[in-house]
């Protein structure tokens, strides 16, 4: 048995561990009393990041005896995981990687300052806020370490160049958009989650899905294709019955687009029937089709 010197008390300071196991080398680094222990010896589990594990004298004596060391009058030893503080340079690299816009301008205003494990820093793109104040918003992320996520955040000012269509007049829900209602502009703005419409042809003659104020940028979610048939329209219906083909006028009871089946009212007798829209205010009625009688 090797007689070793007394383990010197280290006060309340904890010794850092760089893996999920406390090894013989960690114990030797904490006290010269364990320098005779094989470095690869597994002592036990390391604490979770942010916590600490204290080995009391009785436990240390048992560890020493199990490894052929004779230890007397020991004091407790504390271990904790290695944590490192975040810095703005590392934050900026992670934000740029997530945004993946070489033309973006990013300025970090402030960020979480607590120390964290040395894992991968991630800012999910879907965590980027939809709105900002003066191009500035809090973006939440995390450190990916040993399968666990440790939350972090950064308040950043972000702008990217945008070509977008904006309104020049108020738009009502259901209003058909004309060329006079919109114009194209080039700006630097906070990156939008919904890609803005980038040409007038994508929105002119379309219908506004919601009320919009002057100066609002348009996205695909804000507009809809105009109906080929609106409720109340007079529709020319082509009726097929075997080899017989007739044209008859009808009034639309419901609205729809080309390819949809809608309800129509016979102009002569007022009877309701169903037909498939084929174009602007035109429809096809196949008397042998089951959808006619639904």
Secondary structure as the mmCIF struct_conf table of DSSP 4:
data_model
#
loop_
_struct_conf.conf_type_id
_struct_conf.id
_struct_conf.beg_label_comp_id
_struct_conf.beg_label_asym_id
_struct_conf.beg_label_seq_id
_struct_conf.end_label_comp_id
_struct_conf.end_label_asym_id
_struct_conf.end_label_seq_id
STRN STRN1 UNK A 2 UNK A 3
HELX_LH_PP_P HELX_LH_PP_P1 UNK A 5 UNK A 9
TURN_TY1_P TURN_TY1_P1 UNK A 11 UNK A 12
STRN STRN2 UNK A 15 UNK A 17
BEND BEND1 UNK A 18 UNK A 20
STRN STRN3 UNK A 21 UNK A 23
HELX_RH_AL_P HELX_RH_AL_P1 UNK A 24 UNK A 30
HELX_RH_3T_P HELX_RH_3T_P1 UNK A 32 UNK A 34
TURN_TY1_P TURN_TY1_P2 UNK A 35 UNK A 36
BEND BEND2 UNK A 37 UNK A 37
TURN_TY1_P TURN_TY1_P3 UNK A 39 UNK A 40
STRN STRN4 UNK A 42 UNK A 45
HELX_LH_PP_P HELX_LH_PP_P2 UNK A 46 UNK A 48
TURN_TY1_P TURN_TY1_P4 UNK A 49 UNK A 50
STRN STRN5 UNK A 52 UNK A 55
HELX_RH_AL_P HELX_RH_AL_P2 UNK A 57 UNK A 66
TURN_TY1_P TURN_TY1_P5 UNK A 67 UNK A 68
STRN STRN6 UNK A 69 UNK A 70
BEND BEND3 UNK A 73 UNK A 73
STRN STRN7 UNK A 77 UNK A 81
STRN STRN8 UNK A 83 UNK A 85
HELX_RH_AL_P HELX_RH_AL_P3 UNK A 88 UNK A 99
TURN_TY1_P TURN_TY1_P6 UNK A 102 UNK A 103
STRN STRN9 UNK A 105 UNK A 111
BEND BEND4 UNK A 114 UNK A 114
STRN STRN10 UNK A 115 UNK A 117
BEND BEND5 UNK A 118 UNK A 118
STRN STRN11 UNK A 120 UNK A 122
HELX_RH_3T_P HELX_RH_3T_P2 UNK A 125 UNK A 127
BEND BEND6 UNK A 128 UNK A 128
BEND BEND7 UNK A 130 UNK A 130
STRN STRN12 UNK A 133 UNK A 133
TURN_TY1_P TURN_TY1_P7 UNK A 134 UNK A 135
STRN STRN13 UNK A 136 UNK A 145
TURN_TY1_P TURN_TY1_P8 UNK A 146 UNK A 147
STRN STRN14 UNK A 148 UNK A 167
BEND BEND8 UNK A 168 UNK A 169
STRN STRN15 UNK A 171 UNK A 171
TURN_TY1_P TURN_TY1_P9 UNK A 173 UNK A 174
HELX_LH_PP_P HELX_LH_PP_P3 UNK A 175 UNK A 175
STRN STRN16 UNK A 176 UNK A 176
HELX_LH_PP_P HELX_LH_PP_P4 UNK A 177 UNK A 177
HELX_RH_3T_P HELX_RH_3T_P3 UNK A 179 UNK A 181
STRN STRN17 UNK A 182 UNK A 189
HELX_LH_PP_P HELX_LH_PP_P5 UNK A 190 UNK A 192
BEND BEND9 UNK A 193 UNK A 194
HELX_LH_PP_P HELX_LH_PP_P6 UNK A 195 UNK A 195
STRN STRN18 UNK A 196 UNK A 196
HELX_LH_PP_P HELX_LH_PP_P7 UNK A 197 UNK A 197
HELX_RH_3T_P HELX_RH_3T_P4 UNK A 200 UNK A 202
TURN_TY1_P TURN_TY1_P10 UNK A 203 UNK A 205
STRN STRN19 UNK A 207 UNK A 208
BEND BEND10 UNK A 209 UNK A 210
STRN STRN20 UNK A 212 UNK A 212
TURN_TY1_P TURN_TY1_P11 UNK A 214 UNK A 215
HELX_LH_PP_P HELX_LH_PP_P8 UNK A 216 UNK A 216
STRN STRN21 UNK A 217 UNK A 217
HELX_LH_PP_P HELX_LH_PP_P9 UNK A 218 UNK A 218
STRN STRN22 UNK A 219 UNK A 219
HELX_RH_3T_P HELX_RH_3T_P5 UNK A 220 UNK A 222
STRN STRN23 UNK A 223 UNK A 224
HELX_LH_PP_P HELX_LH_PP_P10 UNK A 225 UNK A 227
BEND BEND11 UNK A 228 UNK A 228
STRN STRN24 UNK A 229 UNK A 229
TURN_TY1_P TURN_TY1_P12 UNK A 231 UNK A 232
STRN STRN25 UNK A 234 UNK A 241
TURN_TY1_P TURN_TY1_P13 UNK A 242 UNK A 243
STRN STRN26 UNK A 244 UNK A 252
BEND BEND12 UNK A 253 UNK A 254
STRN STRN27 UNK A 256 UNK A 256
TURN_TY1_P TURN_TY1_P14 UNK A 258 UNK A 259
STRN STRN28 UNK A 261 UNK A 266
TURN_TY1_P TURN_TY1_P15 UNK A 267 UNK A 269
STRN STRN29 UNK A 272 UNK A 279
TURN_TY1_P TURN_TY1_P16 UNK A 280 UNK A 281
STRN STRN30 UNK A 282 UNK A 286
TURN_TY1_P TURN_TY1_P17 UNK A 287 UNK A 288
BEND BEND13 UNK A 289 UNK A 289
HELX_RH_3T_P HELX_RH_3T_P6 UNK A 290 UNK A 293
#
